Amino acid sequence: MRWWCRPTLVFALLTGLLLHAAALPLAGGTAPPQMLAILATLAVIAGITKLAYWQAIDRQPLTASRASALGLPADRQATVFERPHTEANYLTREMGFVLARKHSRKLRAISLLLFGLLPLLACALAWTAPGFATAAIAIAALCGLLGALVERWLFFAEAKHLVTLYY
């Protein structure tokens, strides 16, 4: 995967700057127009890089197999004689994340809306209507953090854990 497809740094910059801009009124200041422009740009970049990242991981096949997880050579195949457990256990419930994978498209759209589009719109509102800037930036910070939370949870929920190869 290419380096530009990893949006972690952009997320850190976006959410950190959103929190900084939201805290400025507590110190008696307001977010300057340059900061609003940077926030809007970061929101767009975060959305683009996250979409590129999702596209890249959706195309990338799982490189691990049962044999590679056991350390067997590439020409050997490992087969399961019996299932490891007769009932659902922690590994099948927590590492499988069936529900999240089923609704991943919706959750991706929700996170993109929360961390990308709503902060962008809030920055535009703060820029054009300075009287609403404090509330708009506070809403942008809250939305950005919620979007990052949904995206991070989805990152772990969509992960293809090696332990699921055995089930």
N, C-alpha and C positions, 0 to 999 in steps of 0.2 A: 504494500500500500504506500502511496506517495506521501511525503511529509505534509503537503498542503491539504491533505484530506483529514488531518487530525485537528479537530476544532477545540481541543482542550485549552490551549493558550488563549484563544479568542474568547472562549467562555469566561476564563478567569479575568481577562481585561474588561469584558463587558459587564459582568456582575459586580466586579470591584468598583468600576467607575460609576455604575448605577447607584451603588450604595454610597459612594463618596458624594455624588451629586444630590442624593436624597438627604444626606446629613448636612449639607451646606447651609440650609435655612436654620438649623439648630445653632450654628455659629454666627448667624446674622447675615449670611451672604446668600447669593443665588447662583445657579449654574450659568456661567457665561455662554454666549452663543457658540463659541469655539468648542466648548465641552459638549454641547448638544449636538453639534455636527459630528464630533468624534463618536459620540454614543450612537447616533443614527448609522454612521458608517460601520461601526463594530457590529450592530444588530444585523445589518445586511450581510456583512462578511461571515458572521456566525451562522446565519441561515444558509448561505451558499456552501460554506465548508461542511456543514452538517448534512446537507443534501448530497454533496459529493461523497462524504464518508458513508452514508447509508447505501448509496448506489454501489460503492466499491465493496462493502461487506456483503451485500446481497448477491453479488456476482462471484465472490470468492468461495470456492468449495472448502469443506472441512478437510484439513490436511492430515488430521490424525485418524487412525483406525484402531481397532482392537489390538491388532498385532503391534503397531507402533507404540501404543500405550503400555504394552507388556515388554517392550524392548526387543521384540523379535525382528529378524531380518526382513527386508522388504518382500522377499519371495515366499515367506511363510504366512499362513492365514490362521487366525485364532477364531474358533467357533465356540458358542455357548452351548454346553450340554444341558444345563438347567438354568432357569432364572435364579438369580441370587436370593430373591425373597418371594414369598407367596402373597404378601400384601404390600400396599403402599408404605413407604418409609420416608424418613427425612430426605434422603437423596432423591427419591422420585418426586416428592412434593416440592422441595425447595430448589433443586437444581434443574428440574425440568421446565418449570415456569410455562406450562401449557397455555394458561389463560392469557398471559402477556403476549405470547407469540401469536395467538389467535386474533388479538386486537392490536397488533403492533402498528398497523397503518394508521388507525385512529389515534393511538398514543403518540405516534410521530407527528401527526398533524397538530395535535394539541400542544405538544412541546414546541414545535416550530412557531405556532401562533403566540404562545406565551413568551418565549425568549427572543423571538425575532420581530414579528409584526407589531405586537402591542407596544413594546418599547420604542419602536420606530415611530409609530403613530403618536405616542405620548411625547416624544422629543419634538415632533413636528408641531404638536399643540403648544408645547412650552415655548417653542420658537415664535410661533405666530400670535399667541395670546399670553404674554408674560404674566398676566394676573392669575392664570391657572398653572403657572410653571411649577410651583411647589407641590401641588396635588398631582399634577401630571407626572412629575419625576418620581414621586413616592409610589404611584401606581406602576410606573415603569420598572422601578426597582423590585417591587413585590412580584410583578409578572415575570421579570427576568429570573428571579430566584426560583419561583415555582416552575417555570419552564426548564431551568437547569436541573431541578429536582426530578421532574418527570423524565427528562432525557437520561439522567444518570441511572435512575431506577430501570428504565427501559434498556440501557446499555447492559446491565447485569442480567436482566430478565431474558434478553435475546441471546445471551452468550451461549455458545455451544460447548458445554462442559464435557470433558472426557468421560466423566463417570456415567453419563447417559448412554455411552456406547455399550454398556453392559446390560441395559434394560430394554 
